[in-house]
Amino acid sequence: MEEYISGVEKFDKLSLNIELLNEKAEKEQLLTLLHKRIHDYQFINKVKTGYIKDMNLKKYVQSVLLDIEKYTLAEEVYFCCIENEKPKIYESIFHGEKPSVDEDDVKILFAKSKKSDVAQMVFKEKKNLYFGDASYAEYKFGIIVVPSKVNPVNVEVLNTLNIALASIQSQVVIYKQEEHLMVMSSTDQLSRLKNRHAFQECIALESERVRRYQQRRETVIQIAVAFIDLDNFKYYNDTFGHAVGDLLIKSFASLLRETCRKIDFISRYGGDEFVIIMIDTNADEGKRVYKRLYECLRGHEYFLPQIKALLKQPEIEVPENRRLGFSMGISTNQDVEKCDNIDLVVQNADKALYFAKNNKKGSVAVWSEIKDFIKS
């Protein structure tokens, strides 16, 4: 035993400066806290300075969701809203095979959300998620955060999220108001179709698109323009009053939306004139639009039931030759020397409409088929 002890080296007595160690520990804690605060402020600052003139709502929301996902290390993040009284997941980020939140969940979350002057995240234990209702005025929207099991949301992160949510609310409202103003400035208030100003912008954009495709891909995009003028519209205005005239404009606009494709641009050109810009469409396909539109008009009984309801009259007398109808003029960019000259296509469609009106009401005229008659 003595031999064993004698073989063990002897060390000096360990001397610790407890005060110095405590000081270092406090500094490390302060440094960690400082890094955390910097991380918090960077996150909030990104959200607050999110509004950029050239950025739209979709891009802003995508950016915000990415920032939230990075800050919270969440499994899923959603931006949801209520549009036209229907729940909608506007944008989302999720890491699983499929999202755990659907539109039914969104509907329930908004329905059970309590009105508050301050937007804040609320934990929903049943779905294991945080929901922040950021609705403001007529805009109903919110943020959903599904936390990670490995990185749960603590009180400090939740408080930072609440600060960020207030900023997100302000930014989204700005974007929504800007969108509303843009829609109002480009929409005809009676028909709710695009107005003449928006039509001119569309012509410029389509001309540029056709030019680029032709230069880069050596492909010509077919563009057809259809001018429409209502027949016997003045008769209804003079006989039944301007309220009936307004009804016919609105009803025919709905008929156009019902008949045309979503990619078609429909505009009220002025008065009782309408214009459709049809992409990837030739003259024969334009004629088929004319036929479908007339079939729909007959199916709606020339809007006579709506007129009766408005006037509160069980019967009204409208001679058959006075029933509402329309004439159409069609032209395509295949009929002009430069296929990107959509302005000229519009002019030709207008001339074709004039020909149809003078030739026979309720007919359709195609510029390529009648241009020789106009020249002579």
TIROVO-479189 format. One record per residue: residue in three letters; x, y, z of N, C-alpha, C in turn. Coordinates in steps of 0.2 Angstrom, whole numbers, plus 5000, padded with zeros to 4 digits. Each point is the difference from the previous one (the first is absolute). Example, Ala and Ser with C-alpha at 12.3 -4.5 7.8 and 13.67 -1.06 7.14 Angstrom:
% residues 2
ALA506649725039499650065000500450065000SER499850054996500450065001499650055003
END
This chain:
% residues 376
MET500449945000499650065000500450065000GLU500650005004500450065000500450014994GLU500149944997500450014993499550034995TYR499349985000499650034996499950075001ILE499950025006499950075002500750044998SER500549975001500750044998500050014993GLY499749964996500050004992499650064997VAL499550025004499550054998500350075000GLU500050044995500350075000499550045004LYS500450055003499650055004499950064996PHE499450035001499850064996499950065005ASP500250064997499850065005499350005001LYS499850035005499350015002499750054995LEU499449984997499750044995499750065003SER500250064996499750065002499550034995LEU499450015002499550034996499850075002ASN499950044995499850075001499250004998ILE499649985005499350004999499750064997GLU500250065003499850064997500150014993LEU500649984998500250014993499649954995LEU499949945003499649954996499250035000ASN499850025005499350035000499950064995GLU500550045000500050064995500049984993LYS500549954999500049974993499349974998ALA499749965005499449974998499450054999GLU500050065004499550054999500150034993LYS500750014998500150034993499849964995GLU500149935000499849954995499250005000GLN499750015006499250005000499850064996LEU500350065002499850064997500250004992LEU500549974998500250004993499549954996THR499849955003499549954998499350044999LEU499850045005499450045000500050054995LEU500650034999500150054995499949984993HIS500349944999499949964993499349994999LYS499749985005499249985000499650064998ARG500250065003499750064999500150034993ILE500649994998500250024993499649964995HIS499949935001499749964996499250025000ASP499850025006499350025000499850064996TYR500550055001499950074997500149994992GLN500549964998500049994993499449974997PHE499749955003499449974998499450054999ILE499950045006499550055000500150064995ASN500750014999500150064995499949974993LYS500149944998499849974994499350014998VAL499649985005499350005000499750084999LYS500350045004499850075000500250044993THR500549984998500350034993499849964994GLY499549965001499849964994499750034994TYR499750065001499650034995500550044995ILE500049974994500450034994499650014995LYS500150064997499550024994499949954995ASP500549974998499949954994499849935002MET500049995007499849945002499249995001ASN499849944998499249995001499949965007LEU499450005001499849965006500249935000LYS500049964995500249935000500750005002LYS500450044997500850005001500150025007TYR499750055003500150025007499849945004VAL499449974999499849945005500549954999GLN500249984994500549955000500750015004SER500250075000500650025003499849995008VAL499550025002499850005007500049935003LEU499649964996500049935002500749975001LEU500450014995500749985001500450025006ASP499950075001500350035006499749975007ILE499449985000499749975006500249935001GLU500149974994500249935001500749995002LYS500450054998500850005002500050025007TYR499650055002500150035007499749945005THR499449974999499749965005500349924999LEU500349994994500249934998499349955000ALA499550034998499349975000500049954995GLU499649955001499849944995499650034994GLU499550045001499650034995499850075002VAL499950044995499850075000499550024995TYR499550035001499550014996499750085000PHE499950024994499650075000499349984997CYS499550015004499349984998499650065000CYS499450004997499550054999499349984999ILE499650055000499349984998499950054994GLU499849974994499950044994499349984997ASN499650054999499349984998499749955004GLU500150015007499749965005500249935000LYS500649984996500249945000500750005003PRO500249945004500650005003500649984995LYS500650035000500549994995500750005003ILE500449954999500750005001500450034995TYR500250065001500350054995500749974998GLU500449995005500749984999500149955006SER500549964999500249955006500749984999ILE500349985006500649965000500049945004PHE500149944998500049945004500549954998HIS500249965005500649964999499849924999GLY499449995002499749934999499849984993GLU499749945000499849984993499450044998LYS499650025005499450044998499850055006PRO499750054999499950055006499549975005SER500050025006499649985005499450045001VAL500050064996499550055001499650014993ASP499349995000499750014994499550065001GLU499650014994499550065000499549995005ASP499849945002499549995005500250025007ASP500749995001500350025006500050085001VAL500250034994500050074999499350035002LYS499549974997499350025002499850005007ILE500249955003499949995008500450055004LEU500650014998500450055004499850074999PHE499750024995499750074999499450005004ALA499649954999499350005003500150005008LYS500549975003500150005007500450065003SER500350034995500550065002499650055003LYS500250035006499750055004500350074997LYS499550045000500250074997500550045005SER500550024998500550045004500350064997ASP500150055003500350064998500749994998VAL500349955003500749994999500149934997ALA500349994994500149934997500549975004GLN499949935002500549965004499949934998MET500549965001500049934999499749975006VAL499649954998499649965006500149934998PHE500249965006500149934999499449965000LYS499949964995499449954999500349935001GLU499849985006500349945003499849944996LYS499350004998499849944996500349994994LYS500350054996500349994994500850015001ASN500250025006500750015001500350054996LEU499750065000500250054995499950075003TYR500350054998499950075002499650044994PHE499550035002499650044995500050075002GLY500250054995499950075001499550034995ASP499550025003499550034996500250084999ALA500250014994500250074999499550044996SER499449985000499450034996500050085002TYR499850044994500050075001499550024995ALA499550045003499450034996499749944996GLU499950014993499749944996500549954998TYR500650015002500549954998500149945006LYS499949944998500049955005500649954998PHE500550005004500649964999500449995007GLY500449954999500449985006500649964999ILE500449985005500649965000499949945004ILE500249944997500049945004500749975001VAL500249985006500749985001499949935003VAL500249954997500049935003500849995003PRO500150005006500650005003500449934999SER500650005000500449935000500049975007LYS500049945000500049965007500750015003VAL500550014996500750005002500150085003ASN499750044996500150085002499350035001PRO499749985006499350045002500150075000VAL499450035000500050085000500050025008ASN500550035002500050025007499750075000VAL500050035007499650065001500450064996GLU500650005000500450054997499950014992VAL500049944997499849994993499350024999LEU499649985004499350024999499950085000ASN500350035005499950075001500350044994THR500649974997500350034994499549994994LEU499749945000499549994994499450045001ASN499850025006499450055000500250074998ILE500650025001500250064998500150004992ALA500249954997500149994993499350004997LEU499549965003499350004998499750064999ALA500150055004499750075000500350034993SER500749994999500350034994499749974994ILE500049935000499749974994499350024998GLN499650015006499350034999500050074996SER500550045002500050074997500249994993GLN500549964998500349994994499549974995VAL499749955002499549974996499450044998VAL499850045005499450054999500250054994ILE500750025001500250054995500049974993TYR500249944999500049964994499349994997LYS499549985005499349994998499750064998GLN500150065003499750064998500350024993GLU500749994999500350024994499749964994GLU499949935001499649964996499350024998HIS499750025005499350025000500050074995LEU500450045001500150064996500149994993MET500549954999500149984993499449974997VAL499749965003499449974997499550054999MET499850055004499650054999500150044994SER500750024999500250044995500049974993SER499949935000500049964994499449974998THR499550015005499349964999499550054999ASP499549984995499450044998499549985006GLN499850055003499650005006499349974999LEU499750004994499449974999500049934998SER500449984995500149934998500449965004ARG500550035004500549975004500549964995LEU500050024994500549984995500650055000LYS500649984997500550054999499850064996ASN500250065001499850064997500550014994ARG499950064996500350014994500850015002HIS500150035005500750025002500449935001ALA499749955003500349945001500149964994PHE499550014995500049974994500650034996GLN500250065000500550034997500749975002GLU500049995007500649975003500149934998CYS499449964999500149934998500250004993ILE499850054996500250004993500850014999ALA500250045004500850025000500449935003LEU499749975005500349945003500049944995GLU499549994997499949954995500550014994SER500050064998500450024994500849985002GLU500250025006500649995002500249925001ARG499549975002500049925001500149974993VAL499650024995500049974994500750014997ARG500350065001500650024997500649965003ARG500049995006500549965004500049934998TYR499449974999500049934998500249994993GLN499950054996500249994993500750014999GLN500350045004500850015000500349955003ARG499849975006500449965004499849924998ARG499449994999499849934999499849994992GLU500050054997499849994993499349974999THR499650025005499349985000499550065000VAL499549994996499550065000499449985004ILE499950045005499449995004499450034996GLN499449965000499450024996499650045005ILE499850064998499650045004499450024996ALA499449995003499450024996499650055005VAL499850054996499650055004499350004997ALA499550005005499350004998499750075003PHE499750044995499650065002499349985000ILE499650025005499349985001499650065001ASP499450014997499650065001499349975001LEU499750025005499349975002499550034995ASP499549964997499550024996499450015004ASN499650054998499450025003500150035007PHE500650015002500150035007499650075001LYS500050044995499750065001499250005001TYR499849954997499249985000499949995008TYR500449965003499849995007500150065004ASN500550034999500250075004499450054999ASP499850004994499450054998499349985003THR499949934999499449985002499949985008PHE500549985003499949975007500450045005GLY500550054997500450045005500749985000HIS500450045003500749995001500249945005ALA499549995004500149955005500149934997VAL499549994995500049944996500650004995GLY500250064998500650004996500649985004ASP500150025006500549985004500049925002LEU499449985001499949935001500349964994LEU499850024994500249964994500850005000ILE500350065001500750005000500449955005LYS499750005006500349965005499849924998SER499449994998499949934998500449984994PHE500150044995500449984994500749995002ALA500350045005500649995003500149935003SER499549985004500049945003500049944995LEU499750014995499949954994500750004997LEU500450054999500650004997500549965005ARG500050015006500449975005499849925000GLU499449994999499849935001500249964993THR500050034995500249974993500750004999CYS500450055001500750014998500449965005ARG500649984998500549975004500350055005LYS500349975005500350045005500650044998ILE500449974995500650044997499850054995ASP499350014998499850054996499950075004PHE500250054996499950075003499450034998ILE499550015004499450034999499950075002SER499850054996499950075002499450034997ARG499750045004499550054998500450064997TYR499950004993500350064997499750065000GLY499450005001499650065001499350004998GLY499550035004499349994998499849935000ASP499749984994499849934999500549964996GLU500650025000500549964996500549965005PHE500249944998500449965004500649984995VAL500649985003500549974996500349945004ILE500249954996500349945003500749994996ILE500549995004500749994997500149925002MET500149964995500049935001500749974998ILE500349975004500749984999500049934997ASP500549984995500049944997499349984997THR499850054996499349994997500050034993ASN499849964995499950024993499350034999ALA499950024993499350024999499549955000ASP500149944998499549955001499849995007GLU500550005005499849995007499750065002GLY500150064998499650065002499349994998LYS499949974994499349994998499649965005ARG500449955002499649955005499950045006VAL500450055002499850045006499350034999TYR500050034994499350044998499449955001LYS500149944997499449955000499949985008ARG500549995004499949985007499650065003LEU500250064999499850065003499250014999TYR499949984993499350014998499549945003GLU500349945001499649955003499950015007CYS500550035004499950025007499550065000LEU500050044996499550065000499349974999ARG499949954995499349975000499949965006GLY500549975003499849965006499850055006HIS500250065000499850055005499450044998GLU499749974994499450034998500050084998TYR500650024998500250074998499950045006PHE500149985006499950035006499350035002LEU499549984996499350025002499849985007PRO500149945002499849995007500350055005GLN500750024999500350055005499650074999ILE499950014994499650074999499350005003LYS499749955000499349995003500150015008ALA500549965002500150015008500250075002LEU500450034996500250075002499450054999LEU499649994995499450044999499449985005LYS500149945003499449975004499450004996GLN500149974993499449994996500049934998PRO499449965000500049934998500249994993GLU499850054996500050004992500350074998ILE500449994995500250064996499949994992GLU499950054997499949984992500750034997VAL500349954997500650024996500049964994PRO499950044994499949964993500749964999GLU499949954996500549954999500650044997ASN499950044995500550044997500450055005ARG499750015006500350045005500449975005ARG500049935000500349975005500850025000LEU500349995006500750025001500449954996GLY500550034996500449964996500750035000PHE500549984996500650034999500349984993SER500450054998500449994994500749995002MET500449974996500749995002500550014994GLY500650035001500550004995500649975003ILE500349964995500649965003500650024995SER500650005003500650014996500649965004THR500549984997500649975003500650034998ASN500549985003500750034998500349964995GLN499649954997500349974994499850044994ASP499650055001499750044994500450074999VAL500550015004500450065000500749984998GLU500350054997500749994998500549985006LYS499950045005500449995006499649975005CYS500149945002499649965005499950035007ASP500550045002500050045006499650065000ASN499850024994499650065000499349995002ILE499949995006499349995003499550064999ASP500350065000499650064999499649994994LEU500449984995499750004993499449945000VAL500249955004499549945000499350035003VAL500150045005499450035004499650044995GLN500450044996499750054995499649964995ASN500349944997499749964995499349965003ALA500149985007499449975003499450055000ASP500250065002499550065000499750014993LYS500450004995499750004993499549944998ALA500349945003499649944998499350015004LEU500050035006499450005004499550054996TYR500350064998499650054996499749974994PHE500449954996499749974994499449955002ALA500149965006499549965002499350045002LYS500150055003499450045002499650034994ASN500450024995499750034994499749944996ASN500349945000499849954996499449965002LYS500149985007499449975003500150005007LYS499550025004500150005007500049935003GLY500449995005500049935003500549964996SER500450034996500549954996500750015002VAL500449964998500750015001500450014994ALA500550045000500450014994500750005002VAL500449964995500749995001500450054996TRP500550035002500450054996500349974994SER500349945000500349974995499549984994GLU499449995002499549984995499650064997ILE500050065003499650064998500550064998LYS500650005001500450064999500050024993ASP500049954995500050024993499350044998PHE499549985004499350044998500150075003ILE500350015005500150075003500450044996LYS500549974997500550044996499650024994SER499649964997499750014994499450055001
END
